[in-house]
Amino acid sequence: MTLQVRGSDKDRDGDIIGLCGVGWRHTKAQAVSNIKLNPAAYLVSVGGRSVYVKVGRRNGGDYLTTAADSYSPNNLDNMPDC
């Protein structure tokens, strides 16, 4: 099952700490776990363009990002707050 992301939670540094959609809200840890089990767990769709949310690694830690497609409105950083 794929959940459509409608917003993202960000900390004061702008790091993504959660995702949300209609009727659901997941922490970063929940989302990372779900993506590792199912790479198609979350989808962002804006303006007819869709990308999956994926897990990246930086400085030994996981982070949430979208597949690169050079279309900024579907970037988690640019989504409305949950």
C-alpha distance (Angstrom), angle and dihedral (degrees) to the residues before:
residue distance angle dihedral
M1 . . .
T2 3.79 . .
L3 3.81 121.1 .
Q4 3.80 120.2 -151.2
V5 3.80 112.0 -128.8
R6 3.82 113.9 -138.1
G7 3.81 99.0 170.1
S8 3.77 145.7 1.9
D9 3.80 135.1 -136.1
K10 3.79 114.3 -131.1
D11 3.78 131.4 -169.7
R12 3.80 121.3 -133.8
D13 3.83 89.9 -87.0
G14 3.81 90.0 56.0
D15 3.80 94.9 -108.9
I16 3.81 115.2 146.9
I17 3.81 108.8 -110.5
G18 3.80 100.1 166.6
L19 3.79 148.3 2.5
C20 3.79 131.9 -137.5
G21 3.76 142.5 -175.1
V22 3.78 139.3 164.6
G23 3.81 106.3 -37.0
W24 3.81 97.8 -6.9
R25 3.79 142.2 76.2
H26 3.82 125.3 -175.8
T27 3.78 131.5 -170.5
K28 3.78 119.8 -127.7
A29 3.82 89.8 -103.2
Q30 3.83 91.6 53.0
A31 3.80 92.0 47.2
V32 3.82 93.7 47.8
S33 3.79 90.6 50.0
N34 3.81 92.0 47.8
I35 3.82 92.8 48.8
K36 3.79 92.1 49.1
L37 3.81 88.3 54.5
N38 3.82 94.3 41.3
P39 3.84 120.2 15.3
A40 3.83 88.7 -160.2
A41 3.82 93.8 54.9
Y42 3.83 95.7 115.3
L43 3.78 132.7 32.1
V44 3.80 130.2 -172.2
S45 3.80 115.0 -155.8
V46 3.80 121.0 -177.4
G47 3.78 127.4 159.3
G48 3.78 92.7 -5.9
R49 3.80 92.4 -55.2
S50 3.78 118.4 113.9
V51 3.79 131.7 -168.3
Y52 3.78 133.5 171.2
V53 3.79 122.7 -117.8
K54 3.79 111.4 -118.8
V55 3.78 138.4 -173.8
G56 3.78 118.6 -111.6
R57 3.81 129.6 -173.3
R58 3.78 124.8 -131.8
N59 3.79 129.0 165.0
G60 3.80 90.2 -9.2
G61 3.81 94.6 -53.9
D62 3.79 136.3 101.0
Y63 3.79 122.6 -114.5
L64 3.80 134.6 -179.3
T65 3.79 121.2 -117.2
T66 3.78 140.1 149.1
A67 3.77 127.3 -110.7
A68 3.79 108.5 -88.9
D69 3.79 113.8 -102.3
S70 3.84 102.1 145.5
Y71 3.83 91.4 -115.6
S72 3.81 106.6 119.0
P73 3.85 100.9 -165.1
N74 3.81 90.5 71.3
N75 3.79 92.6 51.3
L76 3.83 113.0 112.9
D77 3.81 90.6 -130.2
N78 3.80 90.3 59.9
M79 3.80 97.2 47.2
P80 3.79 122.2 105.4
D81 3.80 117.1 -93.8
C82 3.78 116.9 -95.2
